[in-house]
Protein backbone atom coordinates (compact mmCIF):
# COMPACT_ATOMS: atom_id res chain seq x y z
CA UNK A 1 0.00 0.00 0.00
CA UNK A 2 1.30 3.47 -0.83
CA UNK A 3 0.77 6.76 0.93
CA UNK A 4 0.52 8.61 -2.39
CA UNK A 5 -2.51 10.83 -2.82
CA UNK A 6 -4.67 9.76 -5.69
CA UNK A 7 -8.09 8.51 -6.56
CA UNK A 8 -8.05 5.81 -3.89
CA UNK A 9 -5.78 7.57 -1.36
CA UNK A 10 -6.68 10.39 0.95
CA UNK A 11 -5.91 13.90 -0.21
CA UNK A 12 -4.01 16.10 2.22
CA UNK A 13 -6.28 18.88 3.44
CA UNK A 14 -5.27 22.43 2.63
CA UNK A 15 -4.42 24.46 5.68
CA UNK A 16 -6.59 27.53 6.17
CA UNK A 17 -4.69 30.79 6.28
CA UNK A 18 -4.16 32.16 9.75
CA UNK A 19 -6.07 35.34 10.46
CA UNK A 20 -4.21 37.79 12.62
CA UNK A 21 -6.23 40.46 14.34
CA UNK A 22 -4.90 43.48 16.13
CA UNK A 23 -6.28 46.74 17.36
CA UNK A 24 -5.99 49.69 15.03
CA UNK A 25 -3.78 52.60 16.03
CA UNK A 26 -5.20 56.10 16.42
CA UNK A 27 -3.34 57.11 13.26
CA UNK A 28 -4.96 54.25 11.31
CA UNK A 29 -8.36 55.27 12.64
CA UNK A 30 -7.76 58.91 11.62
CA UNK A 31 -6.72 57.76 8.13
CA UNK A 32 -9.89 55.67 7.92
CA UNK A 33 -11.95 58.66 8.97
CA UNK A 34 -10.45 60.66 6.09
CA UNK A 35 -11.02 57.83 3.59
CA UNK A 36 -14.62 57.15 4.63
CA UNK A 37 -16.04 60.57 5.52
CA UNK A 38 -19.07 61.91 3.72
CA UNK A 39 -18.32 65.07 1.77
CA UNK A 40 -20.39 68.20 2.43
CA UNK A 41 -23.58 68.02 0.36
CA UNK A 42 -22.97 64.40 -0.69
CA UNK A 43 -26.10 62.23 -0.69
CA UNK A 44 -26.01 59.39 1.83
CA UNK A 45 -26.30 56.65 -0.82
CA UNK A 46 -23.54 58.19 -2.94
CA UNK A 47 -21.39 58.26 0.20
CA UNK A 48 -22.12 54.58 0.92
CA UNK A 49 -21.08 53.63 -2.61
CA UNK A 50 -17.83 55.61 -2.21
CA UNK A 51 -17.19 53.74 1.05
CA UNK A 52 -17.71 50.43 -0.77
CA UNK A 53 -15.36 51.50 -3.56
CA UNK A 54 -12.76 52.54 -0.95
CA UNK A 55 -12.79 49.06 0.64
CA UNK A 56 -15.18 49.35 3.59
CA UNK A 57 -16.06 45.66 3.24
CA UNK A 58 -12.46 44.59 3.91
CA UNK A 59 -12.10 46.46 7.21
CA UNK A 60 -13.20 44.63 10.35
CA UNK A 61 -13.82 46.85 13.35
CA UNK A 62 -14.83 46.18 16.91
CA UNK A 63 -17.42 48.50 18.40
CA UNK A 64 -14.91 50.57 20.38
CA UNK A 65 -12.82 51.14 17.24
CA UNK A 66 -15.89 52.10 15.23
CA UNK A 67 -16.85 54.64 17.91
CA UNK A 68 -13.40 56.21 17.63
CA UNK A 69 -13.96 56.95 13.95
CA UNK A 70 -16.06 59.93 14.97
CA UNK A 71 -18.33 61.57 12.45
CA UNK A 72 -18.23 59.77 9.10
CA UNK A 73 -21.69 60.47 7.72
CA UNK A 74 -22.18 64.00 9.08
CA UNK A 75 -25.44 62.72 10.61
CA UNK A 76 -25.45 62.09 14.34
CA UNK A 77 -27.96 59.24 14.21
CA UNK A 78 -25.92 57.29 11.67
CA UNK A 79 -22.57 58.03 13.30
CA UNK A 80 -23.83 56.92 16.72
CA UNK A 81 -25.18 53.66 15.31
CA UNK A 82 -21.88 52.80 13.54
CA UNK A 83 -20.24 51.98 16.87
CA UNK A 84 -23.30 50.50 18.57
CA UNK A 85 -22.53 46.78 18.14
CA UNK A 86 -19.57 45.51 20.17
CA UNK A 87 -18.63 42.51 18.00
CA UNK A 88 -16.21 42.70 15.10
CA UNK A 89 -18.06 43.61 11.90
CA UNK A 90 -16.94 45.00 8.59
CA UNK A 91 -17.18 48.75 8.26
CA UNK A 92 -19.47 48.15 5.26
CA UNK A 93 -21.95 46.14 7.32
CA UNK A 94 -21.82 48.77 10.08
CA UNK A 95 -22.51 51.56 7.59
CA UNK A 96 -25.46 49.79 5.96
CA UNK A 97 -27.08 48.84 9.26
CA UNK A 98 -26.55 52.37 10.62
CA UNK A 99 -28.29 53.95 7.63
CA UNK A 100 -31.13 51.42 7.96
CA UNK A 101 -31.44 52.24 11.67
CA UNK A 102 -31.48 56.00 11.07
CA UNK A 103 -33.85 55.75 8.10
CA UNK A 104 -36.11 52.73 8.74
CA UNK A 105 -38.08 53.38 5.54
CA UNK A 106 -36.29 53.28 2.20
CA UNK A 107 -38.37 56.17 0.86
CA UNK A 108 -36.71 58.39 3.49
CA UNK A 109 -33.33 57.91 1.80
CA UNK A 110 -34.50 57.98 -1.81
CA UNK A 111 -33.76 60.99 -3.95
CA UNK A 112 -34.80 62.20 -7.33
CA UNK A 113 -31.73 62.43 -9.51
CA UNK A 114 -31.38 64.77 -12.42
CA UNK A 115 -30.94 63.29 -15.85
CA UNK A 116 -27.50 61.81 -16.22
CA UNK A 117 -25.60 62.87 -19.30
CA UNK A 118 -22.89 60.23 -19.69
CA UNK A 119 -22.99 56.46 -19.69
CA UNK A 120 -20.51 56.49 -16.76
CA UNK A 121 -22.90 58.60 -14.69
CA UNK A 122 -25.77 56.27 -15.64
CA UNK A 123 -23.78 53.28 -14.41
CA UNK A 124 -22.92 55.16 -11.23
CA UNK A 125 -26.61 55.87 -10.63
CA UNK A 126 -27.52 52.19 -11.19
CA UNK A 127 -24.86 51.22 -8.63
CA UNK A 128 -26.32 53.76 -6.19
CA UNK A 129 -29.74 52.17 -6.66
CA UNK A 130 -28.16 48.80 -5.81
CA UNK A 131 -26.68 50.25 -2.59
CA UNK A 132 -30.07 51.77 -1.75
CA UNK A 133 -31.60 48.30 -2.19
CA UNK A 134 -28.87 46.69 -0.06
CA UNK A 135 -29.36 49.11 2.82
CA UNK A 136 -32.77 47.50 3.39
CA UNK A 137 -31.72 43.86 3.05
CA UNK A 138 -32.05 41.55 6.02
CA UNK A 139 -28.48 41.70 7.42
CA UNK A 140 -28.70 38.11 8.68
CA UNK A 141 -29.61 36.65 5.27
CA UNK A 142 -26.32 35.25 3.97
CA UNK A 143 -27.92 34.40 0.62
CA UNK A 144 -28.07 38.07 -0.38
CA UNK A 145 -25.07 39.70 -2.07
CA UNK A 146 -22.75 41.96 -0.09
CA UNK A 147 -21.32 43.55 -3.24
CA UNK A 148 -23.45 46.29 -4.88
CA UNK A 149 -22.25 45.14 -8.30
CA UNK A 150 -23.83 41.72 -7.70
CA UNK A 151 -27.28 43.01 -6.70
CA UNK A 152 -29.98 41.88 -9.09
CA UNK A 153 -31.84 44.79 -10.65
CA UNK A 154 -35.38 44.84 -9.26
CA UNK A 155 -38.39 46.24 -11.06
CA UNK A 156 -38.41 49.26 -8.73
CA UNK A 157 -34.71 49.94 -9.39
CA UNK A 158 -35.30 49.72 -13.14
CA UNK A 159 -38.25 52.12 -12.99
CA UNK A 160 -36.19 54.64 -11.00
CA UNK A 161 -33.34 54.25 -13.46
CA UNK A 162 -35.61 54.79 -16.48
CA UNK A 163 -36.92 58.02 -14.95
CA UNK A 164 -33.34 59.34 -14.91
CA UNK A 165 -32.53 58.42 -18.52
CA UNK A 166 -31.74 61.31 -20.88
CA UNK A 167 -33.71 61.43 -24.11
CA UNK A 168 -30.70 60.28 -26.13
CA UNK A 169 -30.83 56.87 -24.37
CA UNK A 170 -34.59 56.66 -23.71
CA UNK A 171 -35.62 54.71 -26.81
CA UNK A 172 -32.86 52.14 -26.46
CA UNK A 173 -33.51 51.48 -22.78
CA UNK A 174 -37.31 51.55 -22.91
CA UNK A 175 -37.18 48.51 -25.21
CA UNK A 176 -35.66 46.57 -22.31
CA UNK A 177 -38.55 47.43 -19.99
C-alpha positions in Angstrom: 0.0 0.0 0.0 1.3 3.5 -0.8 0.8 6.8 0.9 0.5 8.6 -2.4 -2.5 10.8 -2.8 -4.7 9.8 -5.7 -8.1 8.5 -6.6 -8.0 5.8 -3.9 -5.8 7.6 -1.4 -6.7 10.4 0.9 -5.9 13.9 -0.2 -4.0 16.1 2.2 -6.3 18.9 3.4 -5.3 22.4 2.6 -4.4 24.5 5.7 -6.6 27.5 6.2 -4.7 30.8 6.3 -4.2 32.2 9.8 -6.1 35.3 10.5 -4.2 37.8 12.6 -6.2 40.5 14.3 -4.9 43.5 16.1 -6.3 46.7 17.4 -6.0 49.7 15.0 -3.8 52.6 16.0 -5.2 56.1 16.4 -3.3 57.1 13.3 -5.0 54.3 11.3 -8.4 55.3 12.6 -7.8 58.9 11.6 -6.7 57.8 8.1 -9.9 55.7 7.9 -11.9 58.7 9.0 -10.4 60.7 6.1 -11.0 57.8 3.6 -14.6 57.1 4.6 -16.0 60.6 5.5 -19.1 61.9 3.7 -18.3 65.1 1.8 -20.4 68.2 2.4 -23.6 68.0 0.4 -23.0 64.4 -0.7 -26.1 62.2 -0.7 -26.0 59.4 1.8 -26.3 56.6 -0.8 -23.5 58.2 -2.9 -21.4 58.3 0.2 -22.1 54.6 0.9 -21.1 53.6 -2.6 -17.8 55.6 -2.2 -17.2 53.7 1.0 -17.7 50.4 -0.8 -15.4 51.5 -3.6 -12.8 52.5 -0.9 -12.8 49.1 0.6 -15.2 49.3 3.6 -16.1 45.7 3.2 -12.5 44.6 3.9 -12.1 46.5 7.2 -13.2 44.6 10.3 -13.8 46.8 13.3 -14.8 46.2 16.9 -17.4 48.5 18.4 -14.9 50.6 20.4 -12.8 51.1 17.2 -15.9 52.1 15.2 -16.8 54.6 17.9 -13.4 56.2 17.6 -14.0 57.0 13.9 -16.1 59.9 15.0 -18.3 61.6 12.4 -18.2 59.8 9.1 -21.7 60.5 7.7 -22.2 64.0 9.1 -25.4 62.7 10.6 -25.4 62.1 14.3 -28.0 59.2 14.2 -25.9 57.3 11.7 -22.6 58.0 13.3 -23.8 56.9 16.7 -25.2 53.7 15.3 -21.9 52.8 13.5 -20.2 52.0 16.9 -23.3 50.5 18.6 -22.5 46.8 18.1 -19.6 45.5 20.2 -18.6 42.5 18.0 -16.2 42.7 15.1 -18.1 43.6 11.9 -16.9 45.0 8.6 -17.2 48.7 8.3 -19.5 48.1 5.3 -21.9 46.1 7.3 -21.8 48.8 10.1 -22.5 51.6 7.6 -25.5 49.8 6.0 -27.1 48.8 9.3 -26.6 52.4 10.6 -28.3 53.9 7.6 -31.1 51.4 8.0 -31.4 52.2 11.7 -31.5 56.0 11.1 -33.8 55.7 8.1 -36.1 52.7 8.7 -38.1 53.4 5.5 -36.3 53.3 2.2 -38.4 56.2 0.9 -36.7 58.4 3.5 -33.3 57.9 1.8 -34.5 58.0 -1.8 -33.8 61.0 -3.9 -34.8 62.2 -7.3 -31.7 62.4 -9.5 -31.4 64.8 -12.4 -30.9 63.3 -15.9 -27.5 61.8 -16.2 -25.6 62.9 -19.3 -22.9 60.2 -19.7 -23.0 56.5 -19.7 -20.5 56.5 -16.8 -22.9 58.6 -14.7 -25.8 56.3 -15.6 -23.8 53.3 -14.4 -22.9 55.2 -11.2 -26.6 55.9 -10.6 -27.5 52.2 -11.2 -24.9 51.2 -8.6 -26.3 53.8 -6.2 -29.7 52.2 -6.7 -28.2 48.8 -5.8 -26.7 50.2 -2.6 -30.1 51.8 -1.7 -31.6 48.3 -2.2 -28.9 46.7 -0.1 -29.4 49.1 2.8 -32.8 47.5 3.4 -31.7 43.9 3.0 -32.0 41.5 6.0 -28.5 41.7 7.4 -28.7 38.1 8.7 -29.6 36.7 5.3 -26.3 35.3 4.0 -27.9 34.4 0.6 -28.1 38.1 -0.4 -25.1 39.7 -2.1 -22.8 42.0 -0.1 -21.3 43.6 -3.2 -23.4 46.3 -4.9 -22.2 45.1 -8.3 -23.8 41.7 -7.7 -27.3 43.0 -6.7 -30.0 41.9 -9.1 -31.8 44.8 -10.7 -35.4 44.8 -9.3 -38.4 46.2 -11.1 -38.4 49.3 -8.7 -34.7 49.9 -9.4 -35.3 49.7 -13.1 -38.2 52.1 -13.0 -36.2 54.6 -11.0 -33.3 54.2 -13.5 -35.6 54.8 -16.5 -36.9 58.0 -15.0 -33.3 59.3 -14.9 -32.5 58.4 -18.5 -31.7 61.3 -20.9 -33.7 61.4 -24.1 -30.7 60.3 -26.1 -30.8 56.9 -24.4 -34.6 56.7 -23.7 -35.6 54.7 -26.8 -32.9 52.1 -26.5 -33.5 51.5 -22.8 -37.3 51.6 -22.9 -37.2 48.5 -25.2 -35.7 46.6 -22.3 -38.5 47.4 -20.0 
